[in-house]
Amino acid sequence: MAPPRSYHCEALTLKKFPMGEADLMVTLFTRDRGKVRAVAKGARRSASRLVGHLEPLTQARLSLAQGRTLDHVTQAQVIDNFAVLKNDLSAITKGLYVAELVDGFGTEASPNEPLYHLAVEALRSIGQDSDSEWPLRFFEVQLLRVSGLMPELYQCVDCNQPLSPGRHRFSPSVGGTLCLTCQPAGAHVRPLSLRGLKALRLLHRSRLPDILPLRMDPSLAVELKSLISGSVSYWLDKEIKSNSFLDQLQRESKTGVYTKRSTGTAGADSTLRSHSGAVNRS
């Protein structure tokens, strides 16, 4: 029996760009099918039933028809458009970072339902508190875990001995933590404090709601971002454009250039469109 020519799925739109006069090309991460690239015919026309349903960082139920090269979106119903997140410049930038990593680690025709639910949970948590660093750090650690790339956090990856309390080192290229004695050839090693190690283990074994109330002081935030984002970048093996923009935004926030929620919906929507275009061109 021939496979069905159409199917239904739940998906998160990662990015979009115009195609032809009125169509959209979208990259979706579906719950059951992994990453899907599809065309939405006429979606840029104001009268289209798909208008607003395929914006980046939108979760929707979709109907698609299989095509020879690309599938076609025929119907869409929004589940969550993360409106709170999209009304805050810091939050929307973090959301785009999540979408870019899902796009980079997700593969076509390869379902990864844990990654799908992880991304949705991260976007909701970011919208609830855009100042907290926990949602992004949790997402990054669990992204590595569900992708089969989780770094070793409990013993030295070189000598396989349990780590003793104290100072340690970390290397994405050799797969995780190192004792102070081992020095693998060619490994790019960085220092790892005891509290940094404890925080990494907490991110690995905890649920996000359990750690959101915890305070993260600025120095720990810097250490964790360097360690975890460095590991993600190593495995992705390319520049993460949204991360650079997020760094710039945080620097400007500290100097008073940007005030939380000062941009409103229009400013955030503009950031979403312009940044999505930059990512699409990569």
C-alpha atoms as an extended CHARMM CRD file, in Angstrom:
* protein
*
       282  EXT
         1         1  MET       CA              0.0000000000        0.0000000000        0.0000000000  PROA      1               0.0000000000
         2         2  ALA       CA              1.3320000000        3.4230000000       -0.9400000000  PROA      2               0.0000000000
         3         3  PRO       CA              2.1110000000        5.7700000000        1.9670000000  PROA      3               0.0000000000
         4         4  PRO       CA             -0.3840000000        8.6000000000        2.5880000000  PROA      4               0.0000000000
         5         5  ARG       CA              0.2000000000       11.7590000000        0.5900000000  PROA      5               0.0000000000
         6         6  SER       CA             -0.6890000000       14.0020000000        3.5060000000  PROA      6               0.0000000000
         7         7  TYR       CA              0.0030000000       13.9790000000        7.2310000000  PROA      7               0.0000000000
         8         8  HSD       CA             -0.6230000000       15.9250000000       10.4220000000  PROA      8               0.0000000000
         9         9  CYS       CA              2.0160000000       16.9780000000       12.9330000000  PROA      9               0.0000000000
        10        10  GLU       CA              2.7890000000       19.2300000000       15.8530000000  PROA      10              0.0000000000
        11        11  ALA       CA              5.6850000000       21.5360000000       15.1250000000  PROA      11              0.0000000000
        12        12  LEU       CA              7.7550000000       24.5010000000       16.2280000000  PROA      12              0.0000000000
        13        13  THR       CA              8.6580000000       26.9700000000       13.4660000000  PROA      13              0.0000000000
        14        14  LEU       CA             12.3900000000       27.6750000000       13.6290000000  PROA      14              0.0000000000
        15        15  LYS       CA             12.7860000000       30.1180000000       10.7540000000  PROA      15              0.0000000000
        16        16  LYS       CA             11.1960000000       31.3620000000        7.5710000000  PROA      16              0.0000000000
        17        17  PHE       CA             12.0770000000       33.3050000000        4.4430000000  PROA      17              0.0000000000
        18        18  PRO       CA             10.1110000000       34.5430000000        1.4310000000  PROA      18              0.0000000000
        19        19  MET       CA              9.8600000000       32.3850000000       -1.6640000000  PROA      19              0.0000000000
        20        20  GLY       CA              8.5380000000       33.7270000000       -4.9430000000  PROA      20              0.0000000000
        21        21  GLU       CA              5.8890000000       36.4460000000       -4.8720000000  PROA      21              0.0000000000
        22        22  ALA       CA              3.6880000000       35.2330000000       -2.0370000000  PROA      22              0.0000000000
        23        23  ASP       CA              5.0190000000       31.9340000000       -0.6630000000  PROA      23              0.0000000000
        24        24  LEU       CA              7.0440000000       31.1210000000        2.4300000000  PROA      24              0.0000000000
        25        25  MET       CA              9.7940000000       28.5910000000        2.9730000000  PROA      25              0.0000000000
        26        26  VAL       CA              9.7540000000       27.4110000000        6.5790000000  PROA      26              0.0000000000
        27        27  THR       CA             11.9730000000       25.1950000000        8.6780000000  PROA      27              0.0000000000
        28        28  LEU       CA              9.9310000000       23.2280000000       11.1900000000  PROA      28              0.0000000000
        29        29  PHE       CA             10.9470000000       20.9780000000       14.0330000000  PROA      29              0.0000000000
        30        30  THR       CA              8.1740000000       18.4510000000       14.4520000000  PROA      30              0.0000000000
        31        31  ARG       CA              7.4420000000       16.2900000000       17.4390000000  PROA      31              0.0000000000
        32        32  ASP       CA              7.2500000000       13.0210000000       15.4860000000  PROA      32              0.0000000000
        33        33  ARG       CA              9.2810000000       13.5760000000       12.2920000000  PROA      33              0.0000000000
        34        34  GLY       CA             12.2500000000       15.6790000000       13.2970000000  PROA      34              0.0000000000
        35        35  LYS       CA             13.2090000000       18.6240000000       11.1070000000  PROA      35              0.0000000000
        36        36  VAL       CA             11.0520000000       19.3550000000        8.0660000000  PROA      36              0.0000000000
        37        37  ARG       CA             11.5270000000       21.9980000000        5.3860000000  PROA      37              0.0000000000
        38        38  ALA       CA              8.2750000000       22.9830000000        3.7300000000  PROA      38              0.0000000000
        39        39  VAL       CA              6.5910000000       25.5470000000        1.5210000000  PROA      39              0.0000000000
        40        40  ALA       CA              3.4870000000       27.4780000000        2.5300000000  PROA      40              0.0000000000
        41        41  LYS       CA              1.7870000000       28.5750000000       -0.6830000000  PROA      41              0.0000000000
        42        42  GLY       CA              0.4190000000       32.1070000000       -0.6030000000  PROA      42              0.0000000000
        43        43  ALA       CA              1.2160000000       32.4900000000        3.1040000000  PROA      43              0.0000000000
        44        44  ARG       CA              2.4600000000       36.0620000000        2.6390000000  PROA      44              0.0000000000
        45        45  ARG       CA             -0.8710000000       37.2580000000        1.2710000000  PROA      45              0.0000000000
        46        46  SER       CA             -2.9380000000       39.1240000000        3.8610000000  PROA      46              0.0000000000
        47        47  ALA       CA             -6.0060000000       37.0010000000        3.0920000000  PROA      47              0.0000000000
        48        48  SER       CA             -4.1800000000       33.6840000000        3.5750000000  PROA      48              0.0000000000
        49        49  ARG       CA             -5.4350000000       31.3970000000        6.3320000000  PROA      49              0.0000000000
        50        50  LEU       CA             -1.7770000000       30.7130000000        7.1920000000  PROA      50              0.0000000000
        51        51  VAL       CA             -0.8710000000       34.3320000000        8.0270000000  PROA      51              0.0000000000
        52        52  GLY       CA              0.6440000000       34.5020000000       11.5150000000  PROA      52              0.0000000000
        53        53  HSD       CA              0.6240000000       30.7460000000       11.9860000000  PROA      53              0.0000000000
        54        54  LEU       CA              4.1510000000       30.1290000000       10.7120000000  PROA      54              0.0000000000
        55        55  GLU       CA              6.1170000000       32.8670000000       12.4210000000  PROA      55              0.0000000000
        56        56  PRO       CA              9.4150000000       31.7770000000       13.9940000000  PROA      56              0.0000000000
        57        57  LEU       CA              8.9680000000       30.6620000000       17.6100000000  PROA      57              0.0000000000
        58        58  THR       CA              5.3870000000       29.5270000000       17.0720000000  PROA      58              0.0000000000
        59        59  GLN       CA              4.0830000000       26.1060000000       18.0830000000  PROA      59              0.0000000000
        60        60  ALA       CA              1.2610000000       24.8330000000       15.8780000000  PROA      60              0.0000000000
        61        61  ARG       CA             -0.6770000000       21.8210000000       14.6660000000  PROA      61              0.0000000000
        62        62  LEU       CA             -0.0910000000       21.4990000000       10.9350000000  PROA      62              0.0000000000
        63        63  SER       CA             -1.3950000000       19.5780000000        7.9720000000  PROA      63              0.0000000000
        64        64  LEU       CA              1.1190000000       18.9720000000        5.2010000000  PROA      64              0.0000000000
        65        65  ALA       CA              0.9760000000       17.4100000000        1.7680000000  PROA      65              0.0000000000
        66        66  GLN       CA              4.0060000000       15.4970000000        0.5620000000  PROA      66              0.0000000000
        67        67  GLY       CA              5.7470000000       16.9090000000       -2.5010000000  PROA      67              0.0000000000
        68        68  ARG       CA              8.5070000000       15.6440000000       -4.7610000000  PROA      68              0.0000000000
        69        69  THR       CA             11.1660000000       17.8190000000       -3.1770000000  PROA      69              0.0000000000
        70        70  LEU       CA              9.4550000000       19.8050000000       -0.4120000000  PROA      70              0.0000000000
        71        71  ASP       CA              6.2770000000       19.2220000000        1.5360000000  PROA      71              0.0000000000
        72        72  HSD       CA              3.5160000000       21.8480000000        1.4850000000  PROA      72              0.0000000000
        73        73  VAL       CA              1.7620000000       23.3020000000        4.5140000000  PROA      73              0.0000000000
        74        74  THR       CA             -1.9760000000       23.2490000000        3.8550000000  PROA      74              0.0000000000
        75        75  GLN       CA             -3.4820000000       24.0170000000        7.2680000000  PROA      75              0.0000000000
        76        76  ALA       CA             -2.2310000000       25.4320000000       10.5640000000  PROA      76              0.0000000000
        77        77  GLN       CA             -3.6440000000       25.9790000000       14.0350000000  PROA      77              0.0000000000
        78        78  VAL       CA             -1.5620000000       27.8170000000       16.6210000000  PROA      78              0.0000000000
        79        79  ILE       CA             -0.9840000000       26.0400000000       19.9260000000  PROA      79              0.0000000000
        80        80  ASP       CA              1.2710000000       28.6750000000       21.5020000000  PROA      80              0.0000000000
        81        81  ASN       CA              2.7290000000       31.7760000000       19.8680000000  PROA      81              0.0000000000
        82        82  PHE       CA              4.7990000000       32.6300000000       22.9760000000  PROA      82              0.0000000000
        83        83  ALA       CA              3.3480000000       36.1540000000       22.9760000000  PROA      83              0.0000000000
        84        84  VAL       CA              4.9730000000       37.1150000000       26.2830000000  PROA      84              0.0000000000
        85        85  LEU       CA              8.3920000000       36.0880000000       24.9920000000  PROA      85              0.0000000000
        86        86  LYS       CA              7.9160000000       38.0470000000       21.7610000000  PROA      86              0.0000000000
        87        87  ASN       CA              7.1310000000       41.2340000000       23.6770000000  PROA      87              0.0000000000
        88        88  ASP       CA             10.5860000000       41.3740000000       25.2590000000  PROA      88              0.0000000000
        89        89  LEU       CA             13.7940000000       41.9600000000       23.3340000000  PROA      89              0.0000000000
        90        90  SER       CA             16.0020000000       39.9440000000       25.6750000000  PROA      90              0.0000000000
        91        91  ALA       CA             13.5430000000       37.0450000000       25.7570000000  PROA      91              0.0000000000
        92        92  ILE       CA             13.0400000000       36.9260000000       22.0090000000  PROA      92              0.0000000000
        93        93  THR       CA             16.8050000000       36.9250000000       21.4350000000  PROA      93              0.0000000000
        94        94  LYS       CA             17.1720000000       33.9770000000       23.7920000000  PROA      94              0.0000000000
        95        95  GLY       CA             14.2860000000       32.2840000000       21.9980000000  PROA      95              0.0000000000
        96        96  LEU       CA             16.0390000000       32.6990000000       18.6590000000  PROA      96              0.0000000000
        97        97  TYR       CA             19.1420000000       31.1430000000       20.2040000000  PROA      97              0.0000000000
        98        98  VAL       CA             17.0680000000       28.1150000000       21.2060000000  PROA      98              0.0000000000
        99        99  ALA       CA             15.6240000000       27.8870000000       17.6850000000  PROA      99              0.0000000000
       100       100  GLU       CA             19.0500000000       28.1310000000       16.0720000000  PROA      100             0.0000000000
       101       101  LEU       CA             20.4020000000       25.2980000000       18.2190000000  PROA      101             0.0000000000
       102       102  VAL       CA             17.4000000000       23.0810000000       17.4990000000  PROA      102             0.0000000000
       103       103  ASP       CA             17.9330000000       23.7600000000       13.7990000000  PROA      103             0.0000000000
       104       104  GLY       CA             21.6120000000       22.8970000000       14.1270000000  PROA      104             0.0000000000
       105       105  PHE       CA             21.2540000000       19.7160000000       16.1950000000  PROA      105             0.0000000000
       106       106  GLY       CA             17.9640000000       18.4830000000       14.7540000000  PROA      106             0.0000000000
       107       107  THR       CA             18.1050000000       16.3390000000       11.6380000000  PROA      107             0.0000000000
       108       108  GLU       CA             15.5980000000       15.7610000000        8.8860000000  PROA      108             0.0000000000
       109       109  ALA       CA             13.5240000000       12.5700000000        8.9650000000  PROA      109             0.0000000000
       110       110  SER       CA             14.9850000000       11.7530000000       12.3840000000  PROA      110             0.0000000000
       111       111  PRO       CA             12.4760000000       12.1950000000       15.2260000000  PROA      111             0.0000000000
       112       112  ASN       CA             13.7380000000       13.5170000000       18.5450000000  PROA      112             0.0000000000
       113       113  GLU       CA             10.6560000000       14.0660000000       20.6760000000  PROA      113             0.0000000000
       114       114  PRO       CA             12.6500000000       14.8530000000       23.8620000000  PROA      114             0.0000000000
       115       115  LEU       CA             14.3690000000       17.7180000000       22.0140000000  PROA      115             0.0000000000
       116       116  TYR       CA             11.0110000000       19.0250000000       20.7950000000  PROA      116             0.0000000000
       117       117  HSD       CA              9.5460000000       19.1250000000       24.3080000000  PROA      117             0.0000000000
       118       118  LEU       CA             12.7990000000       20.5470000000       25.6970000000  PROA      118             0.0000000000
       119       119  ALA       CA             12.6780000000       23.4700000000       23.2630000000  PROA      119             0.0000000000
       120       120  VAL       CA              9.0290000000       24.2420000000       24.0370000000  PROA      120             0.0000000000
       121       121  GLU       CA              9.7080000000       24.1400000000       27.7770000000  PROA      121             0.0000000000
       122       122  ALA       CA             12.7060000000       26.4370000000       27.3990000000  PROA      122             0.0000000000
       123       123  LEU       CA             10.7380000000       29.0080000000       25.3810000000  PROA      123             0.0000000000
       124       124  ARG       CA              7.9560000000       29.1020000000       27.9590000000  PROA      124             0.0000000000
       125       125  SER       CA             10.4170000000       29.5000000000       30.8330000000  PROA      125             0.0000000000
       126       126  ILE       CA             12.3060000000       32.2770000000       29.0350000000  PROA      126             0.0000000000
       127       127  GLY       CA              9.0400000000       34.1380000000       28.5290000000  PROA      127             0.0000000000
       128       128  GLN       CA              8.2670000000       33.8880000000       32.2350000000  PROA      128             0.0000000000
       129       129  ASP       CA             11.6370000000       35.3310000000       33.2990000000  PROA      129             0.0000000000
       130       130  SER       CA             13.8810000000       36.7240000000       30.5960000000  PROA      130             0.0000000000
       131       131  ASP       CA             16.4980000000       37.8160000000       33.1450000000  PROA      131             0.0000000000
       132       132  SER       CA             17.2220000000       34.3040000000       34.4270000000  PROA      132             0.0000000000
       133       133  GLU       CA             20.1770000000       32.4140000000       32.9710000000  PROA      133             0.0000000000
       134       134  TRP       CA             18.8650000000       29.0340000000       34.1300000000  PROA      134             0.0000000000
       135       135  PRO       CA             16.5260000000       28.2820000000       31.1780000000  PROA      135             0.0000000000
       136       136  LEU       CA             19.2570000000       28.6680000000       28.5460000000  PROA      136             0.0000000000
       137       137  ARG       CA             21.8950000000       26.7890000000       30.5160000000  PROA      137             0.0000000000
       138       138  PHE       CA             19.4060000000       23.9920000000       31.2540000000  PROA      138             0.0000000000
       139       139  PHE       CA             18.4150000000       23.8400000000       27.5940000000  PROA      139             0.0000000000
       140       140  GLU       CA             22.0490000000       23.6100000000       26.4490000000  PROA      140             0.0000000000
       141       141  VAL       CA             22.9710000000       20.8200000000       28.8780000000  PROA      141             0.0000000000
       142       142  GLN       CA             19.8510000000       18.8120000000       28.1090000000  PROA      142             0.0000000000
       143       143  LEU       CA             20.3070000000       19.4540000000       24.3820000000  PROA      143             0.0000000000
       144       144  LEU       CA             23.6800000000       17.7300000000       24.5860000000  PROA      144             0.0000000000
       145       145  ARG       CA             22.1280000000       14.9040000000       26.5940000000  PROA      145             0.0000000000
       146       146  VAL       CA             19.2480000000       14.1610000000       24.2100000000  PROA      146             0.0000000000
       147       147  SER       CA             21.6580000000       14.4260000000       21.2670000000  PROA      147             0.0000000000
       148       148  GLY       CA             23.9580000000       11.7750000000       22.7460000000  PROA      148             0.0000000000
       149       149  LEU       CA             26.7450000000       14.2950000000       23.3760000000  PROA      149             0.0000000000
       150       150  MET       CA             26.4990000000       14.7950000000       27.1320000000  PROA      150             0.0000000000
       151       151  PRO       CA             29.9430000000       15.5860000000       28.6160000000  PROA      151             0.0000000000
       152       152  GLU       CA             31.2780000000       13.4500000000       31.4670000000  PROA      152             0.0000000000
       153       153  LEU       CA             30.8010000000       15.2420000000       34.8050000000  PROA      153             0.0000000000
       154       154  TYR       CA             31.6040000000       12.5980000000       37.4180000000  PROA      154             0.0000000000
       155       155  GLN       CA             35.0580000000       11.2380000000       36.5810000000  PROA      155             0.0000000000
       156       156  CYS       CA             38.1470000000       12.2220000000       34.6450000000  PROA      156             0.0000000000
       157       157  VAL       CA             37.6500000000       11.3850000000       30.9700000000  PROA      157             0.0000000000
       158       158  ASP       CA             41.3490000000       10.5500000000       30.6010000000  PROA      158             0.0000000000
       159       159  CYS       CA             42.2190000000        8.3560000000       33.6090000000  PROA      159             0.0000000000
       160       160  ASN       CA             38.5960000000        7.3820000000       34.4630000000  PROA      160             0.0000000000
       161       161  GLN       CA             39.1240000000        8.1360000000       38.1550000000  PROA      161             0.0000000000
       162       162  PRO       CA             36.3460000000        9.7540000000       40.2110000000  PROA      162             0.0000000000
       163       163  LEU       CA             36.8520000000       13.4770000000       40.6600000000  PROA      163             0.0000000000
       164       164  SER       CA             38.0080000000       14.6110000000       44.0850000000  PROA      164             0.0000000000
       165       165  PRO       CA             36.4740000000       17.7440000000       45.6390000000  PROA      165             0.0000000000
       166       166  GLY       CA             38.3870000000       20.8540000000       44.6810000000  PROA      166             0.0000000000
       167       167  ARG       CA             39.4770000000       22.4520000000       41.4330000000  PROA      167             0.0000000000
       168       168  HSD       CA             39.0060000000       20.6520000000       38.1450000000  PROA      168             0.0000000000
       169       169  ARG       CA             39.3000000000       21.2610000000       34.4260000000  PROA      169             0.0000000000
       170       170  PHE       CA             36.9650000000       20.8600000000       31.4940000000  PROA      170             0.0000000000
       171       171  SER       CA             37.4640000000       20.1700000000       27.8060000000  PROA      171             0.0000000000
       172       172  PRO       CA             34.6850000000       19.8350000000       25.2060000000  PROA      172             0.0000000000
       173       173  SER       CA             37.0850000000       18.2310000000       22.7320000000  PROA      173             0.0000000000
       174       174  VAL       CA             37.8540000000       15.2420000000       24.9830000000  PROA      174             0.0000000000
       175       175  GLY       CA             34.3240000000       14.8900000000       26.3110000000  PROA      175             0.0000000000
       176       176  GLY       CA             34.1080000000       16.5320000000       29.7110000000  PROA      176             0.0000000000
       177       177  THR       CA             35.9120000000       16.8780000000       33.0280000000  PROA      177             0.0000000000
       178       178  LEU       CA             39.5890000000       16.2760000000       33.7290000000  PROA      178             0.0000000000
       179       179  CYS       CA             41.5170000000       15.9000000000       36.9510000000  PROA      179             0.0000000000
       180       180  LEU       CA             44.4420000000       18.2340000000       37.5930000000  PROA      180             0.0000000000
       181       181  THR       CA             46.9520000000       15.5290000000       36.6660000000  PROA      181             0.0000000000
       182       182  CYS       CA             45.7640000000       14.5100000000       33.2100000000  PROA      182             0.0000000000
       183       183  GLN       CA             46.6190000000       16.5580000000       30.1370000000  PROA      183             0.0000000000
       184       184  PRO       CA             45.4230000000       14.8500000000       26.9200000000  PROA      184             0.0000000000
       185       185  ALA       CA             47.3800000000       15.8420000000       23.8490000000  PROA      185             0.0000000000
       186       186  GLY       CA             45.6920000000       18.5310000000       21.7860000000  PROA      186             0.0000000000
       187       187  ALA       CA             42.8770000000       19.1010000000       24.2830000000  PROA      187             0.0000000000
       188       188  HSD       CA             41.6130000000       22.6540000000       24.6740000000  PROA      188             0.0000000000
       189       189  VAL       CA             41.3230000000       22.8060000000       28.4640000000  PROA      189             0.0000000000
       190       190  ARG       CA             39.6740000000       25.4410000000       30.6160000000  PROA      190             0.0000000000
       191       191  PRO       CA             39.4220000000       25.7440000000       34.4140000000  PROA      191             0.0000000000
       192       192  LEU       CA             36.3470000000       24.4450000000       36.2140000000  PROA      192             0.0000000000
       193       193  SER       CA             35.5390000000       25.5850000000       39.7530000000  PROA      193             0.0000000000
       194       194  LEU       CA             33.9350000000       23.2920000000       42.3120000000  PROA      194             0.0000000000
       195       195  ARG       CA             30.7040000000       25.2960000000       42.3080000000  PROA      195             0.0000000000
       196       196  GLY       CA             30.7680000000       25.3000000000       38.5000000000  PROA      196             0.0000000000
       197       197  LEU       CA             30.9740000000       21.4940000000       38.5370000000  PROA      197             0.0000000000
       198       198  LYS       CA             28.1370000000       21.2860000000       41.0660000000  PROA      198             0.0000000000
       199       199  ALA       CA             25.9970000000       23.5840000000       38.9020000000  PROA      199             0.0000000000
       200       200  LEU       CA             26.6610000000       21.4560000000       35.8020000000  PROA      200             0.0000000000
       201       201  ARG       CA             25.6400000000       18.3260000000       37.6770000000  PROA      201             0.0000000000
       202       202  LEU       CA             22.5310000000       20.0860000000       38.9400000000  PROA      202             0.0000000000
       203       203  LEU       CA             21.5920000000       21.0590000000       35.3800000000  PROA      203             0.0000000000
       204       204  HSD       CA             22.1560000000       17.4740000000       34.2610000000  PROA      204             0.0000000000
       205       205  ARG       CA             20.0370000000       15.6990000000       36.8690000000  PROA      205             0.0000000000
       206       206  SER       CA             17.3150000000       18.2330000000       37.7470000000  PROA      206             0.0000000000
       207       207  ARG       CA             14.0230000000       19.3920000000       36.2640000000  PROA      207             0.0000000000
       208       208  LEU       CA             13.8890000000       22.9790000000       35.0500000000  PROA      208             0.0000000000
       209       209  PRO       CA             11.0620000000       24.0830000000       37.4180000000  PROA      209             0.0000000000
       210       210  ASP       CA             13.1480000000       22.9040000000       40.3930000000  PROA      210             0.0000000000
       211       211  ILE       CA             16.1300000000       25.1180000000       39.5790000000  PROA      211             0.0000000000
       212       212  LEU       CA             14.3840000000       28.2610000000       38.3210000000  PROA      212             0.0000000000
       213       213  PRO       CA             13.9750000000       29.7310000000       41.8540000000  PROA      213             0.0000000000
       214       214  LEU       CA             17.7090000000       29.3680000000       42.5700000000  PROA      214             0.0000000000
       215       215  ARG       CA             19.9480000000       32.4110000000       42.4800000000  PROA      215             0.0000000000
       216       216  MET       CA             22.8910000000       32.4550000000       40.0820000000  PROA      216             0.0000000000
       217       217  ASP       CA             25.4930000000       35.0950000000       40.8780000000  PROA      217             0.0000000000
       218       218  PRO       CA             27.1930000000       36.9250000000       37.9960000000  PROA      218             0.0000000000
       219       219  SER       CA             30.5540000000       35.1540000000       38.2110000000  PROA      219             0.0000000000
       220       220  LEU       CA             28.9380000000       31.7030000000       38.1340000000  PROA      220             0.0000000000
       221       221  ALA       CA             26.7530000000       32.8270000000       35.2210000000  PROA      221             0.0000000000
       222       222  VAL       CA             29.8720000000       33.8200000000       33.2530000000  PROA      222             0.0000000000
       223       223  GLU       CA             31.6140000000       30.5240000000       34.0180000000  PROA      223             0.0000000000
       224       224  LEU       CA             28.6320000000       28.3650000000       33.0730000000  PROA      224             0.0000000000
       225       225  LYS       CA             27.9830000000       30.2690000000       29.8570000000  PROA      225             0.0000000000
       226       226  SER       CA             31.6190000000       29.8630000000       28.8240000000  PROA      226             0.0000000000
       227       227  LEU       CA             31.7010000000       26.1460000000       29.6270000000  PROA      227             0.0000000000
       228       228  ILE       CA             28.3210000000       25.0630000000       28.2710000000  PROA      228             0.0000000000
       229       229  SER       CA             28.0030000000       27.3790000000       25.2920000000  PROA      229             0.0000000000
       230       230  GLY       CA             31.5670000000       26.4630000000       24.4020000000  PROA      230             0.0000000000
       231       231  SER       CA             30.6270000000       22.7780000000       24.3680000000  PROA      231             0.0000000000
       232       232  VAL       CA             27.5490000000       23.4460000000       22.2260000000  PROA      232             0.0000000000
       233       233  SER       CA             29.5920000000       25.5010000000       19.7570000000  PROA      233             0.0000000000
       234       234  TYR       CA             32.2500000000       22.7950000000       19.5880000000  PROA      234             0.0000000000
       235       235  TRP       CA             29.7430000000       20.1130000000       18.5920000000  PROA      235             0.0000000000
       236       236  LEU       CA             27.7910000000       22.3770000000       16.2570000000  PROA      236             0.0000000000
       237       237  ASP       CA             31.0790000000       23.3870000000       14.6060000000  PROA      237             0.0000000000
       238       238  LYS       CA             29.8720000000       26.7590000000       13.3420000000  PROA      238             0.0000000000
       239       239  GLU       CA             29.2040000000       30.2740000000       14.5670000000  PROA      239             0.0000000000
       240       240  ILE       CA             25.9670000000       30.6720000000       16.4990000000  PROA      240             0.0000000000
       241       241  LYS       CA             24.7440000000       34.0200000000       15.1910000000  PROA      241             0.0000000000
       242       242  SER       CA             22.0580000000       34.5640000000       17.8120000000  PROA      242             0.0000000000
       243       243  ASN       CA             24.5920000000       34.0180000000       20.5980000000  PROA      243             0.0000000000
       244       244  SER       CA             26.6920000000       36.9170000000       19.3360000000  PROA      244             0.0000000000
       245       245  PHE       CA             23.6230000000       39.1420000000       19.2470000000  PROA      245             0.0000000000
       246       246  LEU       CA             22.6740000000       38.0330000000       22.7590000000  PROA      246             0.0000000000
       247       247  ASP       CA             26.1630000000       38.9150000000       24.0410000000  PROA      247             0.0000000000
       248       248  GLN       CA             25.8700000000       42.3560000000       22.4530000000  PROA      248             0.0000000000
       249       249  LEU       CA             22.4450000000       42.8800000000       23.9670000000  PROA      249             0.0000000000
       250       250  GLN       CA             23.6650000000       41.9450000000       27.4500000000  PROA      250             0.0000000000
       251       251  ARG       CA             26.6100000000       44.3400000000       27.1650000000  PROA      251             0.0000000000
       252       252  GLU       CA             24.2970000000       47.1660000000       26.1150000000  PROA      252             0.0000000000
       253       253  SER       CA             21.9000000000       46.3380000000       28.9410000000  PROA      253             0.0000000000
       254       254  LYS       CA             24.6790000000       46.7780000000       31.5040000000  PROA      254             0.0000000000
       255       255  THR       CA             25.5470000000       50.2210000000       30.1110000000  PROA      255             0.0000000000
       256       256  GLY       CA             21.9410000000       51.3830000000       29.9920000000  PROA      256             0.0000000000
       257       257  VAL       CA             21.5820000000       51.3610000000       26.2040000000  PROA      257             0.0000000000
       258       258  TYR       CA             18.7380000000       48.8650000000       26.4870000000  PROA      258             0.0000000000
       259       259  THR       CA             16.0650000000       48.8800000000       29.1740000000  PROA      259             0.0000000000
       260       260  LYS       CA             14.0080000000       45.7470000000       29.7780000000  PROA      260             0.0000000000
       261       261  ARG       CA             10.7380000000       45.7370000000       27.8060000000  PROA      261             0.0000000000
       262       262  SER       CA             11.5290000000       49.1760000000       26.3770000000  PROA      262             0.0000000000
       263       263  THR       CA             11.0460000000       48.0800000000       22.7960000000  PROA      263             0.0000000000
       264       264  GLY       CA              7.4610000000       46.7950000000       23.0360000000  PROA      264             0.0000000000
       265       265  THR       CA              5.8850000000       44.4400000000       20.5590000000  PROA      265             0.0000000000
       266       266  ALA       CA              6.8900000000       46.3770000000       17.4580000000  PROA      266             0.0000000000
       267       267  GLY       CA             10.5590000000       46.4290000000       18.4220000000  PROA      267             0.0000000000
       268       268  ALA       CA             10.6430000000       42.7570000000       19.2970000000  PROA      268             0.0000000000
       269       269  ASP       CA              8.8490000000       41.8070000000       16.0880000000  PROA      269             0.0000000000
       270       270  SER       CA             11.3940000000       43.8220000000       14.1190000000  PROA      270             0.0000000000
       271       271  THR       CA             14.2140000000       41.9750000000       15.8580000000  PROA      271             0.0000000000
       272       272  LEU       CA             12.5440000000       38.6560000000       15.0720000000  PROA      272             0.0000000000
       273       273  ARG       CA             12.2540000000       39.4890000000       11.3800000000  PROA      273             0.0000000000
       274       274  SER       CA             15.7410000000       40.9480000000       10.9490000000  PROA      274             0.0000000000
       275       275  HSD       CA             17.5130000000       38.2510000000       12.9540000000  PROA      275             0.0000000000
       276       276  SER       CA             15.5720000000       35.4590000000       11.2780000000  PROA      276             0.0000000000
       277       277  GLY       CA             16.6920000000       36.8110000000        7.9340000000  PROA      277             0.0000000000
       278       278  ALA       CA             20.3290000000       36.8700000000        9.0460000000  PROA      278             0.0000000000
       279       279  VAL       CA             20.1470000000       33.2610000000       10.2030000000  PROA      279             0.0000000000
       280       280  ASN       CA             18.4540000000       32.1750000000        6.9960000000  PROA      280             0.0000000000
       281       281  ARG       CA             21.2670000000       33.6160000000        4.9190000000  PROA      281             0.0000000000
       282       282  SER       CA             23.8610000000       31.5710000000        6.8050000000  PROA      282             0.0000000000
